[in-house]
Amino acid sequence: MSTGYLSPSNSHRFPFPFSGTVARYRLQPGRLFPVNLFSANRVDRLYVRNERLIVEIEAGGNSAYFVAVGATFVGGIRVEFVSLARPAGEWIEGRHPVSQLDEMGRFEMGSTIVLALPAAMIESVVAFKGKPVRLGDPSFKSDHIQPNG
């Protein structure tokens, strides 16, 4: 699992981490606690309690989960591939092909991204704690993820 914090000074846009197919997604209502280091160390189950958008992406025969976590002042997670006007808390089937680095969505302000994927998809990790990741920088290398999986 990889967690990336987007401070208010960072870009609020987030791309698809790899090519594949959005299998399903859900907007899970919740609180909007701050997601800074102070809160992450003090609020029990912070990322599970906050509002979040969960997107299952299939690629190379595997499924990975991309989670955009809302936070104080964020109040809105916007995505490009669907309308989030559907009922919150329900899985919505997707079947949307996506390409790596295409814009997936944006926060109204900085927040957190959690990426959960099976070890089979990762050859090596190239992003490390404290090292900024810029748009287009890979977080991991993989020979198992093929474009539009």
Accessible surface in RSA format (square Angstrom, percent):
REM  Atomic radii and reference values for relative SASA: ProtOr
REM  Chains: A
REM  Algorithm: Lee & Richards
REM  Probe-radius: 1.40
REM  Slices: 20
REM RES _ NUM      All-atoms   Total-Side   Main-Chain    Non-polar    All polar
REM                ABS   REL    ABS   REL    ABS   REL    ABS   REL    ABS   REL
RES MET A   1   170.67  88.4  99.61  65.9  71.06 169.2  86.73  73.7  83.94 111.2
RES SER A   2    51.22  43.3  44.71  59.7   6.51  15.0  26.15  55.7  25.07  35.1
RES THR A   3    70.85  50.4  37.45  38.0  33.40  79.6  23.56  31.6  47.30  71.5
RES GLY A   4    33.39  41.2   0.00   N/A  33.39  41.2  30.78  84.5   2.61   5.8
RES TYR A   5   101.60  47.4  77.42  44.0  24.17  62.9  62.11  46.7  39.49  48.7
RES LEU A   6    36.66  20.4  36.44  26.1   0.22   0.6  36.44  25.6   0.22   0.6
RES SER A   7    25.87  21.9  25.87  34.5   0.00   0.0  21.67  46.2   4.19   5.9
RES PRO A   8    75.48  55.0  60.09  54.8  15.40  56.0  60.40  49.9  15.08  93.7
RES SER A   9   106.39  89.9  65.05  86.8  41.34  95.2  56.75 120.8  49.64  69.5
RES ASN A  10    69.29  47.8  59.53  57.5   9.76  23.5  10.38  25.0  58.90  56.9
RES SER A  11    76.30  64.5  55.37  73.9  20.93  48.2  54.93 117.0  21.37  29.9
RES HIS A  12    50.89  27.8  46.59  32.4   4.30  11.0  30.93  31.9  19.96  23.2
RES ARG A  13   132.90  55.8 121.13  61.7  11.77  28.0  39.91  54.5  92.99  56.4
RES PHE A  14     6.62   3.3   5.63   3.5   0.99   2.6   6.62   4.0   0.00   0.0
RES PRO A  15    33.66  24.5  31.45  28.7   2.21   8.0  31.52  26.0   2.14  13.3
RES PHE A  16     5.42   2.7   5.42   3.4   0.00   0.0   5.42   3.3   0.00   0.0
RES PRO A  17    28.96  21.1  13.43  12.2  15.52  56.4  21.73  17.9   7.23  44.9
RES PHE A  18     5.17   2.6   5.13   3.2   0.04   0.1   5.17   3.1   0.00   0.0
RES SER A  19    13.13  11.1  11.55  15.4   1.58   3.6   2.32   4.9  10.81  15.1
RES GLY A  20     0.00   0.0   0.00   N/A   0.00   0.0   0.00   0.0   0.00   0.0
RES THR A  21    25.04  17.8  25.04  25.4   0.00   0.0   7.85  10.5  17.19  26.0
RES VAL A  22     0.00   0.0   0.00   0.0   0.00   0.0   0.00   0.0   0.00   0.0
RES ALA A  23     5.71   5.3   5.67   8.7   0.04   0.1   5.67   8.0   0.04   0.1
RES ARG A  24    69.74  29.3  69.74  35.5   0.00   0.0  10.29  14.1  59.45  36.0
RES TYR A  25     8.00   3.7   8.00   4.6   0.00   0.0   2.38   1.8   5.62   6.9
RES ARG A  26    49.91  21.0  49.22  25.1   0.69   1.7   2.13   2.9  47.79  29.0
RES LEU A  27    40.20  22.4  36.87  26.4   3.32   8.4  36.87  25.9   3.32   8.9
RES GLN A  28    40.71  22.8  40.71  29.8   0.00   0.0   3.28   7.0  37.43  28.4
RES PRO A  29    73.20  53.3  60.09  54.8  13.11  47.7  62.69  51.8  10.51  65.3
RES GLY A  30    41.14  50.7   0.00   N/A  41.14  50.7  20.09  55.1  21.05  47.1
RES ARG A  31   140.28  58.9 135.62  69.1   4.66  11.1  50.48  69.0  89.80  54.4
RES LEU A  32    64.27  35.8  48.60  34.8  15.67  39.4  49.86  35.0  14.41  38.8
RES PHE A  33    37.51  18.8  35.35  21.9   2.16   5.6  37.29  22.6   0.22   0.6
RES PRO A  34    55.34  40.3  53.19  48.5   2.15   7.8  55.34  45.7   0.00   0.0
RES VAL A  35     8.45   5.6   3.55   3.2   4.89  11.8   3.55   3.1   4.89  13.3
RES ASN A  36    60.16  41.5  59.18  57.2   0.98   2.4  18.37  44.2  41.80  40.4
RES LEU A  37   127.15  70.8 118.61  84.9   8.54  21.5 121.42  85.3   5.73  15.4
RES PHE A  38   129.68  64.9 122.86  76.1   6.82  17.7 126.77  76.9   2.91   8.3
RES SER A  39     8.99   7.6   8.01  10.7   0.98   2.3   0.98   2.1   8.01  11.2
RES ALA A  40    39.50  36.3  16.15  24.9  23.35  53.1  16.64  23.4  22.86  60.5
RES ASN A  41   103.07  71.1  68.63  66.3  34.44  82.9  20.48  49.3  82.59  79.8
RES ARG A  42   152.66  64.1 117.37  59.8  35.29  84.0  50.20  68.6 102.46  62.1
RES VAL A  43    32.68  21.5  24.17  21.9   8.51  20.5  27.79  24.1   4.88  13.2
RES ASP A  44   105.70  74.0  94.04  93.6  11.66  27.6  40.15  94.5  65.54  65.4
RES ARG A  45   152.67  64.1 133.75  68.2  18.92  45.0  55.87  76.4  96.80  58.7
RES LEU A  46     7.55   4.2   3.98   2.8   3.57   9.0   3.98   2.8   3.57   9.6
RES TYR A  47    62.35  29.1  59.14  33.7   3.21   8.3  48.13  36.2  14.22  17.5
RES VAL A  48    74.06  48.7  68.88  62.4   5.18  12.5  68.96  59.9   5.10  13.8
RES ARG A  49    96.76  40.6  86.21  43.9  10.55  25.1  28.46  38.9  68.30  41.4
RES ASN A  50     0.00   0.0   0.00   0.0   0.00   0.0   0.00   0.0   0.00   0.0
RES GLU A  51    32.36  18.6  32.36  24.5   0.00   0.0   0.37   0.7  31.98  26.1
RES ARG A  52    34.58  14.5  34.58  17.6   0.00   0.0   3.84   5.2  30.74  18.6
RES LEU A  53     0.09   0.1   0.02   0.0   0.07   0.2   0.02   0.0   0.07   0.2
RES ILE A  54    28.44  16.2  28.44  21.2   0.00   0.0  28.44  20.5   0.00   0.0
RES VAL A  55     0.03   0.0   0.03   0.0   0.00   0.0   0.03   0.0   0.00   0.0
RES GLU A  56    16.21   9.3  16.21  12.3   0.00   0.0   0.00   0.0  16.21  13.2
RES ILE A  57     0.46   0.3   0.46   0.3   0.00   0.0   0.46   0.3   0.00   0.0
RES GLU A  58    58.36  33.5  56.90  43.0   1.46   3.5  17.84  34.5  40.52  33.1
RES ALA A  59     0.92   0.8   0.00   0.0   0.92   2.1   0.53   0.7   0.39   1.0
RES GLY A  60    32.36  39.9   0.00   N/A  32.36  39.9  14.78  40.6  17.59  39.4
RES GLY A  61    84.32 104.0   0.00   N/A  84.32 104.0  45.14 123.9  39.19  87.8
RES ASN A  62    37.36  25.8  30.52  29.5   6.84  16.5   6.26  15.1  31.10  30.1
RES SER A  63    40.16  33.9  28.69  38.3  11.47  26.4  15.56  33.1  24.61  34.5
RES ALA A  64     0.77   0.7   0.46   0.7   0.32   0.7   0.77   1.1   0.00   0.0
RES TYR A  65    68.80  32.1  68.80  39.1   0.00   0.0  48.76  36.6  20.04  24.7
RES PHE A  66     7.59   3.8   7.45   4.6   0.14   0.4   7.45   4.5   0.14   0.4
RES VAL A  67    22.26  14.6  22.26  20.2   0.00   0.0  22.26  19.3   0.00   0.0
RES ALA A  68     0.00   0.0   0.00   0.0   0.00   0.0   0.00   0.0   0.00   0.0
RES VAL A  69     0.02   0.0   0.02   0.0   0.00   0.0   0.02   0.0   0.00   0.0
RES GLY A  70     0.25   0.3   0.00   N/A   0.25   0.3   0.25   0.7   0.00   0.0
RES ALA A  71     4.03   3.7   4.03   6.2   0.00   0.0   4.03   5.7   0.00   0.0
RES THR A  72    45.02  32.0  36.49  37.0   8.53  20.3  35.33  47.5   9.69  14.7
RES PHE A  73   163.85  82.0 130.76  81.0  33.09  86.1 143.00  86.7  20.85  59.7
RES VAL A  74     4.57   3.0   0.34   0.3   4.23  10.2   0.34   0.3   4.23  11.5
RES GLY A  75    51.22  63.2   0.00   N/A  51.22  63.2  22.01  60.4  29.22  65.4
RES GLY A  76     3.80   4.7   0.00   N/A   3.80   4.7   3.60   9.9   0.20   0.4
RES ILE A  77     6.26   3.6   0.21   0.2   6.05  14.6   0.21   0.2   6.05  16.4
RES ARG A  78   112.79  47.4 110.89  56.5   1.90   4.5  29.02  39.7  83.77  50.8
RES VAL A  79    18.42  12.1   0.46   0.4  17.97  43.3   0.46   0.4  17.97  48.7
RES GLU A  80    97.29  55.9  65.28  49.4  32.01  76.2  24.59  47.6  72.70  59.4
RES PHE A  81    35.02  17.5  10.22   6.3  24.80  64.5  20.92  12.7  14.10  40.4
RES VAL A  82    28.72  18.9   8.83   8.0  19.89  47.9  22.35  19.4   6.37  17.3
RES SER A  83    74.84  63.2  57.85  77.2  16.99  39.1  53.08 113.0  21.76  30.5
RES LEU A  84    41.05  22.9  20.47  14.6  20.58  51.7  23.41  16.4  17.64  47.5
RES ALA A  85    95.74  88.0  54.21  83.7  41.53  94.5  66.59  93.8  29.15  77.2
RES ARG A  86   137.68  57.8 125.81  64.1  11.87  28.3  32.35  44.2 105.33  63.8
RES PRO A  87    78.65  57.3  63.07  57.5  15.58  56.6  75.10  62.0   3.55  22.1
RES ALA A  88    50.21  46.2  25.26  39.0  24.95  56.8  25.29  35.6  24.92  66.0
RES GLY A  89    24.80  30.6   0.00   N/A  24.80  30.6  10.12  27.8  14.68  32.9
RES GLU A  90    93.49  53.7  88.87  67.2   4.61  11.0  34.21  66.2  59.28  48.4
RES TRP A  91    80.88  32.5  56.67  27.4  24.22  56.9  45.34  24.2  35.55  57.7
RES ILE A  92    20.78  11.8  18.82  14.0   1.95   4.7  20.78  15.0   0.00   0.0
RES GLU A  93   125.60  72.1 107.96  81.7  17.65  42.0  61.45 118.9  64.16  52.4
RES GLY A  94    14.24  17.6   0.00   N/A  14.24  17.6   0.00   0.0  14.24  31.9
RES ARG A  95   137.63  57.8 119.59  61.0  18.04  43.0  65.38  89.4  72.25  43.8
RES HIS A  96    58.32  31.9  57.68  40.1   0.64   1.6  35.74  36.8  22.58  26.3
RES PRO A  97   101.88  74.2  82.25  75.0  19.63  71.4  82.61  68.2  19.27 119.8
RES VAL A  98    11.15   7.3   5.60   5.1   5.55  13.4  11.08   9.6   0.07   0.2
RES SER A  99    43.47  36.7  42.98  57.4   0.49   1.1  17.78  37.9  25.68  36.0
RES GLN A 100    94.29  52.7  79.58  58.2  14.70  35.0   7.90  16.8  86.38  65.5
RES LEU A 101    86.92  48.4  69.87  50.0  17.05  42.9  70.50  49.5  16.41  44.2
RES ASP A 102    77.13  54.0  72.41  72.1   4.72  11.2  19.56  46.0  57.57  57.4
RES GLU A 103    63.61  36.5  46.11  34.9  17.51  41.7  26.80  51.8  36.81  30.1
RES MET A 104     0.00   0.0   0.00   0.0   0.00   0.0   0.00   0.0   0.00   0.0
RES GLY A 105     0.00   0.0   0.00   N/A   0.00   0.0   0.00   0.0   0.00   0.0
RES ARG A 106    76.58  32.2  76.58  39.0   0.00   0.0  13.60  18.6  62.98  38.2
RES PHE A 107     5.77   2.9   0.00   0.0   5.77  15.0   0.00   0.0   5.77  16.5
RES GLU A 108    89.67  51.5  61.48  46.5  28.19  67.1  18.69  36.1  70.98  58.0
RES MET A 109    61.86  32.0  61.86  40.9   0.00   0.0  48.80  41.5  13.06  17.3
RES GLY A 110     8.10  10.0   0.00   N/A   8.10  10.0   0.41   1.1   7.69  17.2
RES SER A 111     0.00   0.0   0.00   0.0   0.00   0.0   0.00   0.0   0.00   0.0
RES THR A 112     0.00   0.0   0.00   0.0   0.00   0.0   0.00   0.0   0.00   0.0
RES ILE A 113    24.65  14.0  24.20  18.0   0.45   1.1  24.20  17.4   0.45   1.2
RES VAL A 114    12.84   8.4  12.84  11.6   0.00   0.0  12.84  11.2   0.00   0.0
RES LEU A 115    12.78   7.1  12.77   9.1   0.01   0.0  12.77   9.0   0.01   0.0
RES ALA A 116    31.94  29.4  30.50  47.1   1.44   3.3  31.20  43.9   0.74   1.9
RES LEU A 117    23.64  13.2   3.06   2.2  20.58  51.7   7.22   5.1  16.42  44.2
RES PRO A 118    48.79  35.6  37.34  34.0  11.45  41.6  48.12  39.7   0.67   4.2
RES ALA A 119    87.43  80.4  69.50 107.2  17.93  40.8  73.16 103.0  14.27  37.8
RES ALA A 120    61.18  56.2  43.82  67.6  17.36  39.5  57.08  80.4   4.09  10.8
RES MET A 121     0.00   0.0   0.00   0.0   0.00   0.0   0.00   0.0   0.00   0.0
RES ILE A 122    50.54  28.8  34.09  25.4  16.45  39.7  34.09  24.5  16.45  44.6
RES GLU A 123   100.94  58.0  67.86  51.3  33.08  78.8  34.69  67.1  66.25  54.1
RES SER A 124    46.52  39.3  39.05  52.1   7.47  17.2  40.94  87.2   5.58   7.8
RES VAL A 125    77.71  51.1  64.03  58.0  13.69  33.0  64.03  55.6  13.69  37.1
RES VAL A 126    34.99  23.0  31.03  28.1   3.96   9.5  32.63  28.3   2.36   6.4
RES ALA A 127    23.38  21.5  12.94  20.0  10.44  23.7  14.09  19.8   9.28  24.6
RES PHE A 128   127.26  63.7 117.07  72.5  10.19  26.5 123.09  74.6   4.16  11.9
RES LYS A 129   205.80 100.4 163.91 100.6  41.89  99.7 121.06 109.0  84.74  90.3
RES GLY A 130    78.84  97.2   0.00   N/A  78.84  97.2  43.45 119.2  35.40  79.3
RES LYS A 131   117.05  57.1 104.21  63.9  12.84  30.6  71.62  64.5  45.43  48.4
RES PRO A 132    93.94  68.5  74.86  68.2  19.08  69.4  87.03  71.9   6.91  43.0
RES VAL A 133    77.18  50.8  44.56  40.3  32.62  78.6  44.92  39.0  32.26  87.5
RES ARG A 134   167.81  70.5 161.16  82.2   6.66  15.9  59.99  82.0 107.82  65.3
RES LEU A 135   142.52  79.4 104.01  74.4  38.51  96.8 111.20  78.1  31.31  84.3
RES GLY A 136    41.53  51.2   0.00   N/A  41.53  51.2  16.37  44.9  25.17  56.4
RES ASP A 137    69.57  48.7  56.99  56.7  12.58  29.7  10.82  25.5  58.74  58.6
RES PRO A 138    74.78  54.5  62.06  56.6  12.72  46.2  70.60  58.3   4.18  26.0
RES SER A 139    36.55  30.9  30.25  40.4   6.30  14.5   6.71  14.3  29.84  41.8
RES PHE A 140    28.70  14.4  19.27  11.9   9.43  24.5  19.27  11.7   9.43  27.0
RES LYS A 141   109.99  53.7 105.68  64.8   4.31  10.3  53.84  48.5  56.15  59.8
RES SER A 142    31.09  26.3   3.31   4.4  27.77  64.0   3.45   7.3  27.64  38.7
RES ASP A 143   104.88  73.5  88.29  87.9  16.59  39.2  29.56  69.6  75.32  75.1
RES HIS A 144    97.04  53.0  87.73  61.0   9.31  23.8  50.25  51.8  46.79  54.4
RES ILE A 145    27.51  15.7  11.90   8.9  15.61  37.6  11.90   8.6  15.61  42.4
RES GLN A 146    99.86  55.8  99.86  73.0   0.00   0.0  42.47  90.4  57.39  43.5
RES PRO A 147   106.32  77.5  89.05  81.2  17.26  62.8  89.82  74.2  16.50 102.5
RES ASN A 148    83.49  57.6  62.06  60.0  21.43  51.6  20.02  48.2  63.46  61.3
RES GLY A 149    53.45  65.9   0.00   N/A  53.45  65.9  18.04  49.5  35.41  79.3
END  Absolute sums over single chains surface
CHAIN  1 A     8310.1       6413.4       1896.7       4567.2       3742.8
END  Absolute sums over all chains
TOTAL          8310.1       6413.4       1896.7       4567.2       3742.8
